Protein backbone atom coordinates (compact mmCIF):
# COMPACT_ATOMS: atom_id res chain seq x y z
CA UNK A 1 0.00 0.00 0.00
CA UNK A 2 1.52 3.38 -0.95
CA UNK A 3 2.11 5.73 1.94
CA UNK A 4 3.25 9.27 2.55
CA UNK A 5 6.83 9.69 3.72
CA UNK A 6 8.65 12.77 4.98
CA UNK A 7 12.45 12.71 4.62
CA UNK A 8 14.79 15.32 6.11
CA UNK A 9 18.21 16.12 4.69
CA UNK A 10 16.75 15.00 1.37
CA UNK A 11 18.95 16.97 -1.01
CA UNK A 12 21.89 14.54 -1.14
CA UNK A 13 23.39 11.27 0.01
CA UNK A 14 21.23 8.86 1.98
CA UNK A 15 18.31 11.28 2.17
CA UNK A 16 18.19 11.72 -1.60
CA UNK A 17 18.40 7.95 -2.07
CA UNK A 18 15.47 7.48 0.32
CA UNK A 19 13.43 9.90 -1.79
CA UNK A 20 14.45 8.14 -5.01
CA UNK A 21 13.51 4.66 -3.78
CA UNK A 22 10.28 5.72 -2.09
CA UNK A 23 9.10 7.42 -5.27
CA UNK A 24 10.16 4.45 -7.40
CA UNK A 25 7.92 2.13 -5.43
CA UNK A 26 4.91 4.43 -5.64
CA UNK A 27 4.94 6.33 -2.35
CA UNK A 28 4.32 10.05 -2.02
CA UNK A 29 7.25 11.97 -0.55
CA UNK A 30 7.65 15.26 1.27
CA UNK A 31 11.34 16.06 0.97
CA UNK A 32 12.79 18.63 3.37
CA UNK A 33 16.17 20.33 3.14
CA UNK A 34 17.72 23.66 4.07
CA UNK A 35 17.96 25.13 0.56
CA UNK A 36 15.38 23.63 -1.84
CA UNK A 37 16.39 26.02 -4.62
CA UNK A 38 19.89 24.52 -4.70
CA UNK A 39 18.71 20.89 -4.58
CA UNK A 40 19.12 20.18 -8.29
CA UNK A 41 18.98 16.38 -8.14
CA UNK A 42 16.05 16.43 -5.75
CA UNK A 43 14.01 18.84 -7.85
CA UNK A 44 14.74 16.74 -10.94
CA UNK A 45 12.98 13.83 -9.26
CA UNK A 46 9.87 15.99 -9.03
CA UNK A 47 9.78 16.19 -12.82
CA UNK A 48 10.10 12.42 -13.08
CA UNK A 49 7.28 11.79 -10.59
CA UNK A 50 4.74 14.60 -11.09
CA UNK A 51 2.40 15.20 -8.19
CA UNK A 52 4.14 12.78 -5.84
CA UNK A 53 7.06 14.88 -4.57
CA UNK A 54 6.81 18.07 -2.55
CA UNK A 55 10.03 19.85 -1.57
CA UNK A 56 9.89 22.07 1.53
CA UNK A 57 12.54 24.08 3.39
CA UNK A 58 13.74 22.85 6.77
CA UNK A 59 16.65 23.59 9.08
CA UNK A 60 16.13 20.80 11.60
CA UNK A 61 18.06 22.70 14.29
CA UNK A 62 15.82 25.78 14.05
CA UNK A 63 12.64 26.00 16.12
CA UNK A 64 11.21 28.56 13.70
CA UNK A 65 11.93 26.36 10.68
CA UNK A 66 10.36 23.29 12.31
CA UNK A 67 7.24 25.30 13.13
CA UNK A 68 6.99 26.64 9.59
CA UNK A 69 7.20 23.12 8.18
CA UNK A 70 4.40 22.01 10.48
CA UNK A 71 2.27 24.94 9.30
CA UNK A 72 2.86 24.01 5.64
CA UNK A 73 1.98 20.35 6.04
CA UNK A 74 -1.85 20.62 6.00
CA UNK A 75 -1.61 22.30 2.58
CA UNK A 76 0.48 19.43 1.24
CA UNK A 77 -1.28 16.53 2.94
CA UNK A 78 -4.87 17.45 2.31
CA UNK A 79 -7.73 17.04 4.73
CA UNK A 80 -7.71 13.29 5.41
CA UNK A 81 -4.12 12.20 4.72
CA UNK A 82 -1.42 11.45 7.24
CA UNK A 83 2.32 10.72 7.22
CA UNK A 84 3.12 7.02 7.47
CA UNK A 85 6.91 7.32 7.59
CA UNK A 86 9.17 10.03 9.01
CA UNK A 87 12.86 9.61 8.17
CA UNK A 88 15.00 11.81 10.41
CA UNK A 89 18.07 11.74 8.19
CA UNK A 90 19.48 15.28 8.45
CA UNK A 91 22.71 15.32 10.44
CA UNK A 92 26.13 16.88 10.83
CA UNK A 93 29.64 15.55 11.41
CA UNK A 94 32.30 18.11 12.30
CA UNK A 95 35.72 16.93 11.16
CA UNK A 96 39.04 17.65 12.81
CA UNK A 97 37.95 17.31 16.46
CA UNK A 98 40.96 16.63 18.70
CA UNK A 99 41.10 16.17 22.47
CA UNK A 100 42.57 19.29 23.98
CA UNK A 101 41.06 21.41 21.21
CA UNK A 102 37.35 20.61 21.57
CA UNK A 103 35.04 23.59 21.22
CA UNK A 104 31.73 24.10 23.00
CA UNK A 105 30.18 25.63 19.89
CA UNK A 106 30.91 22.53 17.79
CA UNK A 107 29.64 20.11 20.44
CA UNK A 108 26.44 22.11 20.92
CA UNK A 109 25.84 22.27 17.16
CA UNK A 110 26.20 18.49 16.91
CA UNK A 111 23.66 18.01 19.68
CA UNK A 112 21.21 20.51 18.15
CA UNK A 113 21.30 18.95 14.69
CA UNK A 114 21.70 15.26 15.49
CA UNK A 115 19.68 14.80 18.68
CA UNK A 116 17.55 17.76 19.76
CA UNK A 117 16.31 18.68 16.28
CA UNK A 118 15.02 15.21 15.28
CA UNK A 119 13.24 14.75 18.60
CA UNK A 120 11.51 18.13 18.46
CA UNK A 121 10.66 17.65 14.78
CA UNK A 122 8.97 14.34 15.59
CA UNK A 123 7.04 16.10 18.34
CA UNK A 124 5.94 18.86 15.95
CA UNK A 125 4.88 16.39 13.25
CA UNK A 126 3.23 13.82 15.53
CA UNK A 127 -0.26 15.36 15.03
CA UNK A 128 0.14 14.75 11.28
CA UNK A 129 1.22 11.12 11.58
CA UNK A 130 -0.97 8.13 10.92
CA UNK A 131 -2.00 6.01 13.88
CA UNK A 132 -1.10 2.34 13.81
CA UNK A 133 -3.76 1.30 16.29
CA UNK A 134 -6.14 0.44 13.45
CA UNK A 135 -3.76 -2.25 12.15
CA UNK A 136 -4.47 -5.73 13.49
CA UNK A 137 -2.19 -6.74 16.34
CA UNK A 138 0.12 -9.70 16.07
CA UNK A 139 1.33 -8.73 12.62
CA UNK A 140 4.89 -9.75 13.36
CA UNK A 141 6.99 -12.01 15.54
CA UNK A 142 8.36 -10.17 18.55
CA UNK A 143 11.99 -9.08 18.69
CA UNK A 144 13.61 -6.60 21.04
CA UNK A 145 16.99 -5.48 22.33
CA UNK A 146 17.23 -8.61 24.48
CA UNK A 147 17.38 -10.74 21.34
CA UNK A 148 20.71 -9.43 20.07
CA UNK A 149 21.88 -11.17 16.90
CA UNK A 150 18.48 -12.02 15.47
CA UNK A 151 17.46 -10.52 12.15
CA UNK A 152 14.33 -8.60 11.29
CA UNK A 153 14.39 -9.91 7.73
CA UNK A 154 12.84 -13.15 8.96
CA UNK A 155 9.77 -11.36 10.28
CA UNK A 156 6.47 -11.02 8.42
CA UNK A 157 6.15 -7.50 9.85
CA UNK A 158 3.44 -5.85 7.82
CA UNK A 159 -0.04 -7.31 7.67
CA UNK A 160 -0.94 -7.86 4.03
CA UNK A 161 0.02 -4.68 2.21
CA UNK A 162 -0.37 -2.42 5.27
CA UNK A 163 2.57 -1.08 7.28
CA UNK A 164 2.88 0.20 10.80
CA UNK A 165 3.65 3.94 10.84
CA UNK A 166 7.34 4.49 11.57
CA UNK A 167 9.68 7.21 12.78
CA UNK A 168 13.15 6.18 11.58
CA UNK A 169 16.00 8.07 13.24
CA UNK A 170 19.25 7.61 11.35
CA UNK A 171 21.76 6.93 14.08
CA UNK A 172 25.28 5.48 14.03
CA UNK A 173 27.17 2.67 15.69
CA UNK A 174 29.54 5.44 16.81
CA UNK A 175 26.79 6.35 19.27
CA UNK A 176 27.01 2.93 20.94
CA UNK A 177 28.54 3.31 24.40
CA UNK A 178 29.10 -0.45 24.61
CA UNK A 179 30.92 -0.42 21.28
CA UNK A 180 33.41 2.39 21.89
CA UNK A 181 37.07 1.39 21.46
CA UNK A 182 38.86 4.65 20.63
CA UNK A 183 38.61 8.42 20.92
CA UNK A 184 37.22 9.94 17.74
CA UNK A 185 34.52 12.27 16.35
CA UNK A 186 33.29 13.06 19.90
CA UNK A 187 30.64 15.57 18.82
CA UNK A 188 29.09 13.09 16.41
CA UNK A 189 29.39 10.11 18.78
CA UNK A 190 27.97 11.97 21.79
CA UNK A 191 25.09 13.43 19.79
CA UNK A 192 24.19 10.04 18.29
CA UNK A 193 24.21 8.46 21.75
CA UNK A 194 21.84 11.23 22.84
CA UNK A 195 19.72 10.61 19.76
CA UNK A 196 19.46 6.93 20.69
CA UNK A 197 18.00 7.89 24.07
CA UNK A 198 15.64 10.27 22.26
CA UNK A 199 14.54 7.31 20.11
CA UNK A 200 13.80 5.23 23.20
CA UNK A 201 11.91 8.11 24.81
CA UNK A 202 9.93 8.81 21.65
CA UNK A 203 9.00 5.15 21.35
CA UNK A 204 7.38 5.36 24.77
CA UNK A 205 5.60 8.62 23.94
CA UNK A 206 4.08 7.24 20.72
CA UNK A 207 3.43 3.65 21.83
CA UNK A 208 -0.27 4.19 22.55
CA UNK A 209 -0.78 5.37 18.97
CA UNK A 210 0.91 2.32 17.46
CA UNK A 211 3.74 4.37 15.92
CA UNK A 212 7.02 2.45 15.74
CA UNK A 213 10.24 4.36 16.44
CA UNK A 214 13.58 2.93 15.30
CA UNK A 215 17.23 3.94 15.56
CA UNK A 216 18.96 2.78 12.36
CA UNK A 217 22.70 2.54 11.71
CA UNK A 218 23.34 2.89 7.97
CA UNK A 219 26.99 1.87 8.21
CA UNK A 220 29.87 3.48 6.35
CA UNK A 221 28.29 4.74 3.15
CA UNK A 222 29.67 6.29 -0.05
CA UNK A 223 28.33 9.80 0.50
CA UNK A 224 29.82 13.26 1.00
CA UNK A 225 29.98 12.47 4.72
CA UNK A 226 31.26 8.91 4.37
CA UNK A 227 33.72 9.55 1.54
CA UNK A 228 34.70 7.53 -1.49
CA UNK A 229 36.51 4.81 0.50
CA UNK A 230 33.32 3.69 2.23
CA UNK A 231 32.37 0.07 1.43
CA UNK A 232 28.60 0.42 1.03
CA UNK A 233 26.62 2.06 -1.78
CA UNK A 234 23.70 4.33 -0.80
CA UNK A 235 21.27 2.34 -2.97
CA UNK A 236 22.04 -0.92 -1.12
CA UNK A 237 21.93 0.65 2.33
CA UNK A 238 18.65 2.48 1.77
CA UNK A 239 17.02 -0.61 0.26
CA UNK A 240 18.07 -2.53 3.37
CA UNK A 241 16.76 0.10 5.76
CA UNK A 242 13.44 0.21 3.91
CA UNK A 243 13.13 -3.56 4.37
CA UNK A 244 13.72 -3.12 8.11
CA UNK A 245 11.20 -0.26 8.25
CA UNK A 246 8.56 -2.12 6.26
CA UNK A 247 8.77 -5.22 8.48
CA UNK A 248 8.93 -3.34 11.78
CA UNK A 249 6.20 -3.85 14.38
CA UNK A 250 5.58 -2.32 17.83
CA UNK A 251 7.72 -5.06 19.41
CA UNK A 252 10.77 -3.48 17.78
CA UNK A 253 9.90 0.09 18.76
CA UNK A 254 12.70 1.81 20.62
CA UNK A 255 15.29 -0.62 19.23
CA UNK A 256 18.67 0.00 17.60
CA UNK A 257 19.40 -1.87 14.36
CA UNK A 258 21.80 -1.77 11.44
CA UNK A 259 20.66 -1.57 7.82
CA UNK A 260 20.60 -5.35 7.50
CA UNK A 261 18.27 -5.71 10.49
CA UNK A 262 20.89 -6.79 13.04
CA UNK A 263 20.12 -5.57 16.57
CA UNK A 264 22.94 -3.43 17.99
CA UNK A 265 24.22 -2.87 21.52
CA UNK A 266 23.55 0.50 23.14
DOLUMRO-459826 format. One record per residue (C-alpha): z, y, x. Coordinates in steps of 0.1 Angstrom, whole numbers, plus 2048, in hexadecimal, padded with zeros to 3 digits. Example, Ala and Ser with C-alpha at 12.3 -4.5 7.8 and 13.67 -1.06 7.14 Angstrom:
84E7D387B/8477F5889/
//
This chain:
800800800/7F782280F/813839815/81A85D820/825861844/832880857/82E87F87C/83D899894/82F8A18B6/80E8968A7/7F68AA8BD/7F58918DB/8008718EA/8148598D4/8168718B7/7F08758B6/7EB8508B8/80384B89B/7EE863886/7CE851890/7DA82F887/7EB839867/7CB84A85B/7B682D866/7CA81584F/7C882C831/7E883F831/7EC86582B/7FB878848/80D89984C/80A8A1871/8228BA880/81F8CB8A2/8298ED8B1/8068FB8B4/7EE8EC89A/7D29048A4/7D18F58C7/7D28D18BB/7AD8CA8BF/7AF8A48BE/7C78A48A0/7B18BC88C/7938A7893/7A388A882/7A68A0863/7808A2862/77D87C865/796876849/79189282F/7AE898818/7C6880829/7D2895847/7E78B5844/7F08C7864/80F8DD863/8228F187D/8448E4889/85B8EC8A7/8748D08A1/88F8E38B5/88C90289E/8A190487E/88991E870/86B908877/87B8E9868/8838FD848/86090A846/8528E7848/8698DC82C/85D8F9817/8388F081D/83C8CC814/83C8CE7EE/81A8DF7F0/80C8C2805/81D8A57F3/8178AE7CF/82F8AA7B3/8368857B3/82F87A7D7/8488727F2/84886B817/84B84681F/84C849845/85A86485C/852860881/868876896/8528758B5/8548998C3/8688998E3/86C8A9905/87289B928/87B8B5943/8708A9965/8808B0986/8A58AD97C/8BB8A699A/8E18A299B/8F08C19AA/8D48D699B/8D88CE976/8D48EC95E/8E68F193D/8C790092E/8B28E1935/8CC8C9928/8D18DD908/8AC8DF902/8A98B9906/8C58B48ED/8B68CD8D4/8938BE8D5/89B8998D9/8BB8948C5/8C68B28AF/8A38BB8A3/899898896/8BA893884/8B98B5873/8948B086B/89C88F85A/8B78A1846/89F8BD83B/8848A4831/89B88A820/89689A7FD/871894801/87486F80C/86D8517F6/88B83C7EC/88A8177F5/8A380D7DA/8878047C3/87A7E97DA/8877C77D3/8A37BD7EA/8A179F801/87E7A980D/88679F831/89B788846/8B979A854/8BB7A5878/8D27BE888/8DF7C98AA/8F57AA8AC/8D57958AE/8C97A28CF/8A97908DB/89B7888B9/87A7978AF/8717AA88F/84D79D890/85A77C880/86778E862/854792841/8627B583D/84E7C6822/84D7B7800/8287B17F7/8167D1800/8357E87FC/8497F581A/86C80281D/86C827825/87482D849/880848861/87483E884/8848518A0/87184C8C1/88D8458DA/88C8378FD/89D81B910/8A8836927/8C184090C/8D181D90E/8F482191D/8F67FB923/8D57FC935/8DB81894E/8D780E973/8CE82E985/8D1854982/8B1863974/8A387B959/8C788394D/8BC89C932/8A4883923/8BC865926/8DA878918/8C68868FB/8B78648F2/8DA8558F2/8E48708DA/8C686A8C5/8CF8458C3/8F184F8B4/8DF86789C/8C9849891/8E883488A/8F8851877/8D8858863/8D583485A/8F883684A/8EF856838/8CF848829/8DA824822/8E282A7FD/8BE8367F8/8AF817809/89F82C825/89D818846/8A482C866/89981D888/89C8278AC/87C81C8BE/8758198E3/85081D8E9/85281390E/83F82392B/81F82F91B/80083F929/80586291B/80A88592A/82F87D92C/82C859939/80F85F951/7F184B95B/80583096D/81682594D/80E801944/80A80491E/7EE81590A/7F882B8ED/7E28178D5/7F57F78DC/8178068DB/8128198BA/8037FA8AA/8227E78B5/83A8018A8/827802886/82C7DC883/8517E1889/8527FD870/83F7EB856/8557CC858/8767DF859/8907DA83E/8B27E9838/8C27CD84D/8B27DD86C/8BC801863/8CE81287F/8C07FA899/8B08008BB/8907ED8C2/8727EE8DA/84E7F08CF/84B7CB8CE/8697C78B7/8827BC8D1/8A67C88C9/8B47DE8E5/8D77E38F2/8E78058EB/
//
